[in-house]
Amino acid sequence: MNKHVHHKQVIERLSKIEGHVRGIKKMAEEGKECEDVLIQISAVMAALRNLSVIILQDHLDHCIVDAIKEGKGGKTLEDFANAIKHVVK
């Protein structure tokens, strides 16, 4: 059983992002205006940031809470802090 509540939502969003990236590639191949390509890249970056927030929240709500209940909170919180550092770079 998957303990991540938003698993289906994450997969759906990743599929949309994947399609969007393919669209950007096609735009580049067709020589579309740089500004238009950059706008689309910015949209994908925002979608990835938003997805990161969903995953971090899900991780906090479930994985971290479960680890703390099991007495393994220290290492898990350390790993979570490291993940946050990568997301906010």
C-alpha positions as CSV (number, residue, x, y, z in Angstrom):
1,M,0.0,0.0,0.0
2,N,1.3,3.4,-0.9
3,K,1.3,5.8,2.1
4,H,1.6,8.9,-0.1
5,V,-1.8,10.5,-0.3
6,H,-1.0,12.5,-3.4
7,H,0.7,9.8,-5.4
8,K,-1.9,9.8,-8.2
9,Q,-1.8,13.6,-8.4
10,V,2.0,13.6,-8.5
11,I,2.0,11.1,-11.4
12,E,-0.6,13.1,-13.3
13,R,1.3,16.4,-12.9
14,L,4.5,14.8,-14.0
15,S,2.8,13.5,-17.1
16,K,1.5,17.0,-17.9
17,I,5.0,18.5,-17.3
18,E,6.5,15.8,-19.5
19,G,4.1,16.7,-22.3
20,H,4.8,20.4,-21.8
21,V,8.6,19.8,-22.1
22,R,8.0,17.9,-25.3
23,G,6.1,20.9,-26.6
24,I,9.0,23.2,-25.7
25,K,11.4,20.9,-27.6
26,K,9.1,21.0,-30.6
27,M,9.0,24.8,-30.4
28,A,12.8,24.9,-30.4
29,E,13.0,22.5,-33.3
30,E,10.6,24.7,-35.2
31,G,12.6,27.8,-34.5
32,K,9.8,29.6,-32.5
33,E,10.6,33.0,-31.0
34,C,13.0,32.8,-28.0
35,E,10.6,34.8,-25.8
36,D,7.9,32.3,-26.4
37,V,10.2,29.4,-25.6
38,L,11.4,31.1,-22.5
39,I,7.9,31.7,-21.3
40,Q,7.1,28.1,-21.7
41,I,10.2,27.1,-19.9
42,S,9.2,29.4,-17.0
43,A,5.8,27.7,-16.9
44,V,7.5,24.3,-16.6
45,M,9.8,25.5,-13.8
46,A,6.8,26.9,-11.9
47,A,5.0,23.6,-12.3
48,L,8.0,21.7,-11.0
49,R,8.3,24.0,-8.0
50,N,4.6,23.6,-7.2
51,L,5.0,19.8,-7.5
52,S,8.0,19.9,-5.2
53,V,5.8,21.6,-2.5
54,I,3.1,18.8,-2.9
55,I,5.8,16.1,-2.5
56,L,7.5,17.9,0.4
57,Q,4.1,18.3,2.2
58,D,3.2,14.7,1.6
59,H,6.6,13.6,2.9
60,L,6.2,15.7,6.0
61,D,2.6,14.6,6.7
62,H,3.3,10.9,6.3
63,C,7.0,9.8,6.1
64,I,8.3,12.2,8.7
65,V,5.4,11.6,11.1
66,D,5.7,7.8,10.7
67,A,9.5,8.0,11.3
68,I,9.0,10.0,14.5
69,K,6.4,7.6,15.8
70,E,8.9,4.8,15.1
71,G,11.7,6.6,16.9
72,K,13.7,7.4,13.7
73,G,12.9,11.1,13.6
74,G,16.4,12.5,13.9
75,K,17.9,11.1,10.7
76,T,14.6,11.6,8.8
77,L,14.4,15.2,9.8
78,E,18.0,15.7,8.7
79,D,17.3,14.2,5.3
80,F,14.1,16.3,5.0
81,A,16.1,19.5,5.8
82,N,18.6,18.5,3.1
83,A,15.8,17.9,0.6
84,I,14.3,21.4,1.3
85,K,17.7,23.0,0.7
86,H,17.8,21.4,-2.8
87,V,14.2,22.5,-3.5
88,V,14.8,26.2,-2.6
89,K,18.1,26.6,-4.4
